[in-house]
């Protein structure tokens, strides 16, 4: 995300421009994650980043433009972390366990407030909004990456295992914020171990069709009429 070296008129050196942009991104990352994107205004971002309004709008056309950069920054950090694992000699099951361990550490950290991507998507529900699209793009990449790791173990139902892993991750990150983070982390790791065991045992077996479950009436998580 950094590395910008172009010089804007009246801004001095390219290095100063880059530092101001990075301060804005760091400040936005901290405030957006802790308090929500809609809650934090441009005036506060400018004040806490110690930049001017002109500097802000030189780098970002709007607060929503900065919010997209924030999501892309979190996305890039995760890609780098997972990329360092996949570039090593760690086997795919070890990488998947490592991702789980990293999630557990995050869930138990001070200031943890759930998944940055799910939080942002909840604030920007319009599928066409740039922030929402950035979240969807990250999740599509993450699912492809996880599915690819399962496929290295065995290609049988790797797509199913990948989706299952992502759902385990989503549930653990929500439960860790809203409930007991220790229990959420332990449950996530047990779930990953069970998923790996089942997936490794699949081999070339054909999937067995399960009967469709019957819906239970009047159990909903959305408001009536939504």
SULGIMO-V326551 format. One record per pair of residues at least 12 apart in sequence whose C-alpha atoms are under 10 Angstrom apart, sorted by the first residue. I is the first residue (numbers start at 1). GAP is how many residues later the second one is. Records with the same first field share a line. If there is no record, write none. Layout:
I: GAP, GAP
//
This chain:
1: 20, 21, 24, 68, 69, 71, 72, 73, 75, 76
2: 16, 17, 19, 20, 23, 71
3: 12, 15, 16, 19
4: 12, 13, 14, 15, 17, 18
5: 12, 13, 14
6: 12
8: 47, 50, 51
9: 49
10: 45
11: 43, 44, 47
17: 38, 41, 42
18: 41
20: 29, 30, 31, 32, 35, 36, 39
21: 28, 30, 34, 35, 37, 38, 39, 45
22: 27
23: 22, 23, 25, 26, 27, 28
24: 21, 22, 23, 24, 25, 26, 27, 31, 32, 35, 36, 42, 46
25: 20, 24, 41, 42, 44, 45, 48
26: 19, 23, 44, 47
27: 17, 18, 19, 20, 21, 22, 23, 43
28: 12, 13, 14, 16, 17, 18, 20, 21, 35, 38, 39, 41, 42
29: 37, 38, 40, 41, 42, 44, 45, 87
30: 40, 81
31: 13, 14, 17
32: 13, 35, 38, 39, 84, 87, 88
33: 37, 38, 78, 79, 80, 81, 82, 83, 84, 86, 87
34: 77, 78, 79, 80, 82
35: 78
36: 77, 80, 83, 84, 87
37: 26, 27, 29, 30, 33, 82, 83, 86, 87
38: 25, 26, 29, 82, 85, 86
40: 23
41: 22
42: 14, 15, 20, 21, 24
43: 13
45: 18
64: 60, 65, 66, 67
65: 65, 66
66: 65
67: 53, 63, 64, 67
68: 52, 61, 62, 63, 64, 65, 66, 67
69: 62, 65
70: 46, 61, 64
71: 45, 46, 49, 60, 61, 63, 64, 67
72: 45, 59, 62, 63, 65, 66
74: 42, 43, 64
75: 41, 42, 59, 60, 62, 63, 64, 66, 67
76: 62
78: 21, 60, 64
79: 59, 62, 63, 66
81: 18, 21
82: 13, 14, 16, 17, 60, 63, 64
83: 62
85: 13, 14
86: 59, 63
91: 58, 61, 62
92: 54, 56, 57, 58, 59, 60, 61
93: 56, 57, 59, 60, 99, 100, 103, 104, 107
94: 55
95: 51, 54
96: 50, 53, 54, 69, 96, 97, 100
97: 92, 95, 96, 99
98: 91
99: 47, 70, 90, 93
100: 65, 68, 69, 72, 85, 86, 88, 89, 90, 91, 92, 93
101: 84, 85, 87, 88
102: 83
103: 66, 69, 70, 82, 85, 86
104: 65, 68, 69, 72, 77, 78, 79, 80, 81, 82, 83, 84, 85
105: 76, 77, 80
106: 67, 70, 75, 79
107: 65, 66, 67, 68, 69, 70, 73, 74, 75, 77, 78
108: 65, 68, 69, 72, 73, 74, 76, 77
109: 72
111: 66
112: 61, 64, 65, 69
113: 60, 61, 63, 64, 65
114: 56, 57, 58, 59, 60, 61, 62, 63, 64
115: 54, 55, 56, 57, 58, 59, 61, 62
116: 19, 57
117: 14, 15, 17, 18, 19, 21, 22
118: 14, 17, 18, 21, 52, 55, 56
119: 16, 55
120: 12, 14, 15
121: 12, 13, 14, 15
139: 27
142: 20, 24
143: 16, 18, 19, 20, 21, 22, 23
144: 15, 18, 19
145: 17
146: 12, 13, 15, 16, 17, 18, 19, 20
147: 12, 13, 14, 15, 16, 17, 18, 19
148: 14
149: 12, 13
150: 12, 15, 45, 46, 49, 50
151: 48, 49
153: 43, 46, 47, 48, 49, 50
154: 45, 46, 47, 48, 49, 50
155: 44, 45, 47, 48, 49
156: 43, 44, 45, 46, 47, 48, 49, 50, 51
157: 42, 45, 46, 47, 48, 49, 50
158: 41, 44
160: 39
161: 31, 34, 35, 37, 38
162: 33
164: 27, 28, 31
165: 23, 26, 27, 30, 31
168: 19, 20, 21, 23, 24, 27
169: 15, 16, 19, 20, 22, 23
170: 18
171: 13, 16, 17
172: 12, 13, 14, 15, 16, 17, 19
173: 12, 15
175: 12
176: 12
//
